[in-house]
Amino acid sequence: MFGTNPLPQGNELRLARWDGRRWHKIPSPEPPLPEWEDPRVIVTDLVATGPSDVWVAANIEVADEEPGYLLLLHWNGAAWSWQRGSKESGSGQLVPDGRGGFWLTRVEKDDLQHMAGRRRTPVRLPLAGDHGVNLVISQVPGSTRVWGVGVESETEYGNLIWSSG
């Protein structure tokens, strides 16, 4: 479980784990935030492939700037690490790829990001226009196949069905 706690000086990331009986707070990461007036960390998804392999996708936003910067957090069972993406590379959904990596959707972009180890690789979507797409993806359990459906934003070009694996 994840969320943010709004505070006067910004917000605080809160994470918890369910052990089958009750929730336990787990140490929250404290990534360095840009020197903005009031940066907000907005968590968009979390994927756990094991007790020592948990990824959190978030956006770092300021005021009404959307989608902001991508922030990826990783829990290795003992400590958090993070990496920040470039401006306008906001995050959406995380889905395991069945090989120990994952796919990351991006808000209104024309590609997905594939993460293997610490390396992110963009994978361009087959779009008819030059616009972003709002995409939802899902892994077929027990396989490396991932399906996605979406619609191009701001265009009459239509819908998209995508598959990998």
C-alpha positions in Angstrom: 0.0 0.0 0.0 1.2 3.5 -0.7 0.1 7.1 -0.4 1.2 10.6 0.4 0.5 12.6 3.5 0.1 16.3 2.6 2.1 18.6 4.8 2.5 22.4 4.9 6.1 22.0 3.5 5.2 19.5 0.8 4.2 15.9 1.3 5.6 12.8 2.9 5.5 9.4 1.2 3.9 6.7 3.3 4.3 2.9 2.6 2.8 -0.1 4.5 2.9 -3.8 4.2 0.1 -6.3 5.1 1.3 -9.5 6.8 -2.1 -11.3 6.7 -3.3 -9.8 10.0 -2.3 -6.2 10.2 -0.5 -3.3 8.4 3.1 -2.4 9.2 4.7 0.9 8.2 7.9 0.3 6.3 10.7 2.8 6.0 9.9 5.4 3.4 12.5 6.7 0.9 13.6 10.3 0.9 14.7 11.0 -2.6 16.2 14.4 -3.3 13.5 16.6 -4.8 14.1 19.5 -7.2 14.5 23.0 -5.7 10.9 24.0 -6.4 8.6 26.0 -4.3 6.3 23.1 -3.3 7.2 19.8 -5.0 4.7 17.0 -4.6 5.4 13.3 -5.0 2.3 11.6 -6.5 2.6 7.8 -6.4 1.0 6.2 -9.5 1.7 2.5 -9.0 3.6 -0.2 -7.1 4.8 -3.7 -8.2 6.3 -6.3 -6.0 8.0 -9.3 -7.6 9.2 -10.6 -4.3 9.9 -9.5 -0.7 13.2 -7.9 -1.7 12.1 -6.5 -5.1 9.5 -3.8 -4.9 9.2 -0.9 -7.3 7.2 2.3 -6.9 6.5 4.7 -9.8 5.7 8.3 -9.0 5.5 11.8 -10.5 7.3 14.8 -9.0 5.0 17.7 -9.7 4.9 21.4 -8.9 1.7 23.4 -8.9 -0.2 22.5 -12.1 2.8 21.3 -14.2 1.8 17.9 -15.6 3.1 15.3 -15.8 6.4 16.5 -14.2 9.3 14.2 -13.6 9.3 10.4 -13.4 10.6 9.0 -10.1 11.3 5.3 -9.7 11.9 3.9 -6.3 13.3 0.4 -5.6 13.2 -1.6 -2.3 15.8 -4.4 -2.2 14.7 -5.8 1.2 17.0 -3.6 3.2 17.1 -0.1 1.7 15.5 2.2 -0.9 17.2 3.5 -4.0 15.8 5.8 -6.7 16.3 7.3 -10.1 14.7 10.4 -11.6 13.6 10.7 -15.2 13.7 13.8 -17.4 11.1 16.5 -17.4 7.8 15.5 -19.1 8.4 11.8 -18.5 5.7 11.2 -15.9 4.7 7.7 -14.9 1.6 5.7 -15.1 1.3 2.0 -14.5 4.0 -0.7 -13.6 3.5 -4.3 -14.8 6.0 -7.2 -14.4 7.4 -8.5 -17.7 7.7 -12.1 -16.5 11.5 -12.0 -16.7 12.4 -10.0 -13.5 11.9 -6.6 -15.2 8.8 -4.5 -15.8 6.9 -2.3 -18.2 6.1 1.3 -17.3 3.4 3.3 -19.1 3.9 7.0 -19.4 1.2 9.7 -19.4 0.1 10.6 -22.9 3.4 9.5 -24.6 3.9 7.5 -27.7 6.1 4.8 -26.0 6.4 2.5 -23.1 9.5 2.2 -20.9 10.9 -1.3 -20.4 13.0 -1.7 -17.2 15.5 -4.5 -16.9 18.0 -4.2 -14.1 18.7 -0.5 -13.8 18.3 0.2 -17.5 15.2 1.8 -19.0 14.6 1.3 -22.7 11.8 3.2 -24.6 9.6 1.0 -26.8 7.7 3.0 -29.4 4.0 2.2 -29.8 2.6 1.6 -33.3 0.5 4.8 -33.6 -1.0 6.3 -36.7 -0.5 9.9 -35.6 2.1 11.9 -33.7 0.2 12.1 -30.5 0.5 10.4 -27.1 -1.7 7.5 -26.0 -3.4 6.7 -22.7 -2.6 3.1 -22.3 -3.6 0.4 -19.7 -1.4 -2.8 -19.6 -1.7 -6.2 -18.0 0.6 -9.2 -17.8 -0.8 -12.7 -18.5 0.0 -14.6 -15.2 2.9 -17.0 -15.4 4.1 -15.7 -18.8 6.1 -13.0 -20.4 3.2 -11.8 -22.5 1.8 -8.3 -21.7 -1.3 -6.9 -23.4 -2.2 -3.2 -23.6 -5.2 -1.2 -24.8 -5.5 2.5 -25.2 -6.7 5.4 -27.1 -4.7 8.2 -28.7 -5.2 11.5 -26.9 -6.2 14.5 -29.0 -6.8 12.8 -32.3 -9.3 11.0 -34.4 -6.8 8.2 -35.2 -8.5 5.8 -32.8 -7.7 2.9 -30.5 -4.6 0.8 -30.0 -4.2 -2.9 -29.0 -0.6 -3.9 -28.2 1.1 -7.1 -27.1 4.7 -8.2 -26.2 6.2 -11.5 -25.2 
